[in-house]
């Protein structure tokens, strides 16, 4: 066990102290001259002991950290939230934060730290006052993060390019699996989250938003207003994101035909699926599968 003490000399009076029980990280070789532009500068899995108190400002970029075991407290942007398994805390560039434990249990984390160039995507996906979310499907996101960590760790070739493809996919998956803001307290926002959760649970069977509105006991106009205000996209856009995210998983993990994946994810046919997937991800389903299988090998 290492007890780590850091004093950040460029930001006085900020101290990091924690018991490091296990630490794995990906080397992106960013000090190499001429390396490709990177979206991720640090990707790590850690297990920390009960003693942890960090007060700092991250001057290098943004961070999305998934709690895979244990509990902690995160203070950021004037808010304090309790974290547990399945919580993801979201730390912004150049903003002070505090991260500490109050109990005797250990803490396990998967942390993805992003270059400041991620900011446009970050701002599009994450509300300005959102500092942590609780996931609907914790196991899915943990498995996704572990899979990409292991693949990147085993395959140094084109590691930055592959991490760059993973970065937006990871953030979009986190927000697609978001059950609620950890610091939730707004009734209208809670209703929006319930509607979002309904979409998450039923996306492959949904054809029209009127059915979603009826299932949530609100009008179609109310449904759209809730999504625009609290989720910053239409229900249709969110549904498309859920479908393409599920399709991306199936492309990477199975050898199913495009017709089979289209059927499983609720598309009318393979051409409709392919068009929607390319519009969302910038590459065709076949290209996505080829890239994903290439990482695996």
Steps between C-alpha positions, in 0.01 A plus 500: 500500500627848407393810687521776240552863592510768231530877532412681178769765476329700225177518704610564862325346803346219297582155630430145384527223759374145459593137557571338165431127516499429126574715199488421128530762229531525122817661364403721206862606439395865484853624557599353163557773238248495220242284675144528362261746662344329801160521670605283797821568690453256790295183542533314829346241730574548867417356839549737792493442875270671750731797545441747219484877486564687177465874444624614163443668166554285191688725260530231233139444400169331586433176687222239509560250781287192562468365854510120466509425874463696823376848590647850505406869499566733208486879529517707182352825365330585831333159539572193713372155398514152651646242263442125503545210260375609159557871563701693243644831613571762237783741562553809289820656375663762727223473762589422866367184654521288814477121503506316831382199700321490832467124557728198553439328167736494204421687178540368146496741205535501124608849393511644149672837480440704186702765323341850504415452130212274616315811625255546205381139530495523881283811491263342247445187709522623860298775663703788647395428860530120479798372701396135548246248372372162614484235227204284402721207401818511706622161377480601133712812545755327725537222242534755219774691684683180598482360147651809341760533775618142445499537121696824506739358758575194285529686170741795494469547123279797410405529866424874484279465192306216663465693825371797299221280361424370850482846665169626353351149508573472874351841584193436286452158661525648850239762422277248319512278810441795733218431745511834679724777620639389835393834647148476353220707657301657218154335446487589130849365452407183688208452258737553207730233644207257536414555134864455407511176700189375317675562167808320630302192603281482187697660217496196270118491502425873469377626164317823588546758776124506563535153655778627728288796611206272579720261697633793705147645548580834337426666167731479202570873522584466870738215420685710243514800733646289783769357274594834349524668841670229705674272252582753226380283213172370364363159606559382142865605513542323831332186366736500200797526735380202705447289189837578345678445832341156535582426135864598556523249785352225281731581210804471726389195697318281245520385139130563442388623159393860451142378457511322838650803680243730336219277626646476852540878533163599358580614145265423212773340289877483447526804265309721746728378780817560297395853408412592859820347636726685258318828564557455873855359505657626179583150375292214363412201720744286300782749556418519872511120528829484311657760731367329815621157390833654401550628856420155635774348288 
